């Protein structure tokens, strides 16, 4: 950081967890939005014929959720520079994926975050995200400010980062 200021972000700092309800709508909409028309992402019967208990989330939807988790924490001015993920256990409708993360490295306005997403079966995704956080980084991260404001204003609606729980548009499946 210039001027001898210290970053608010430190290696080892944990991001708050985020629970994401995996709905049928989220899985199908994510597949359509990313033009992934593989039947295992929208057709239950064909997914079962191929050995899956139900449809499952595609990698591009997971990639988007990982990016969202990081940018929700660092705020709207943050910019994703690199996302490298590896999939594990599939996300099916009715699952809850819990995203967690920790800061691995801070270099100037660039932060590297290790991300993990788990569901009832095990590890759905793990990876590393590099993000730039423009401007002064000597203040608290946006998620901490949101959490603080929700404690002082109980009638204010909570955000996914403040509550730690998010649900996709379309409600439960």
N, C-alpha and C positions, 0 to 999 in steps of 0.2 A: 504494500500500500504506500502511496506517496504521502509525504509530509509526516512520516513517522506514526501515522494513525494505525491502530490495530483493528483487524477485521472482527466483526461480531461472530463470525463463523470460525470454528476450530476443528481440526482433525479429531475425530472421536465423538463429536457431538451427535446426538441422535435426533432424527426427525420424528415428530409425533406419528403414531400409527394411524392408518386410515382404513376403515372397513368399507369394502365395496360389495354390495349385494349383486350377485351374478344372476341376472334375469334372462329369460328366454329372449325378451326384446333386445337387451344389450348384446347378446351373442349374435342374433340375426342381423340387427342394425349395423353392428360393427363389421360383420362379414360383407354385407351389401355395400356399406360406405367405402370399404377397401377393395371392392370388386373381387372378392374371394367367393366364388359361387360353388365351392366344393360342397357336396350334399351333406357332409358331416357337420356343417355349421348351420343348417336350416331344416333338414329333413330327419325327423326322429327315427322313422322306420328304416331308412337307408343307413343311418348311423348305427343302428342296432344290428343290421345285417353285416356291417363291417366290424362288429365286436365291441362297440361303445355302448354304454348303458343309456346314453342320450346324446343330443347334439353337444358340441363343445366349442369354446372360444378359440378364435384364430390368433395367430401371433401378432398380426397388425393391431388388433384391438388391445391385446396385452401391452404392446409397445406404446400405444397411445395412453393407456392408463398409467404406465410407469412414468411417462413424460408429464402427465397431468399431476401425479403425486409430487414430483419434484418442483414443478413450476407453481403449484398451489402453495408450497412451503416458501419458496423464495420470492414470490410475487409476480405481478403481471409484466414487470420490466425485465424479468429474467429471460434468458435466451438459451434454449437447448443447443449445445454444440456437438455432442456425441451421445448416442444411446447404444449400448451393447448388452443384449439380453440373451438368456438361455432358458428355454422352457423345460418344465418337468411335468408334474401331475396336471391333467387337464382341469379346466374350470367348466363345470356343468351348471345348468339352471338349478337354482336353489342353494348353490354354494355361497359362502361369504369369503372373499379374498381379503386378507389383512396385509396391507403394505406397511413395511418398516424400512428404515434407512438410516445410514450413518455417514457422516462426512469423513472421507478418506484423506482429502488433501485440499488445501487452500493456497492458491498462488495468485496474488493480486485480486482481481475481480472474478477469477475463475475458481469454481468449486467442483470437486469430484465427489460424487455420492455413490455409495454401495447400496443397492436396493434389493429387497427380498419380498416376495409376495407368496403367502401360504394360504391353503384352503384345508378342508377337513381330511383330505387324502395326504397332503404333504406340501412340498415346495412346488408352487406353480411356476414361478419365475425368479431368476436371480440375475443381477447384472450391475453395470456401472453406468452412471450418467454424468456427463460433464456439462456444466451450466455456467454462463456468465451472469453476474449480478451487477449491472451497471450502477454507477453512483456510489455514494458513501455506503460502506458496509459496516459502519460503526454503530448502527442501531440494531434493535432486536429484529429477528426475522419476522415477516408478515404474519406467519401463523401464530407467533407468540403475541403479537399485537391484537390479532383477532380474538384470541382466547382471553386476553386481558379485558378487552372491551365487552365481551359477552358476559364476563363475571360482573362488571360494573353496571351493565344494562340488561337485566334479565329478560325484558320484553323484546329485545332485539333478536331477529332471526339468526340462528346459528348457521355457519358455513360448514362445508364438509371438513375443512381442516380443523375448525374449532370443536366440532362435535366428535370427530374421529369416525363418523359413519356417513356413508353416502349411498344413494340409491339411484340407479339409472332411470332415465325418463321412461315412462310406460308402466311404472309400478311393478308389483310382484307378478311373477309368472303363474 
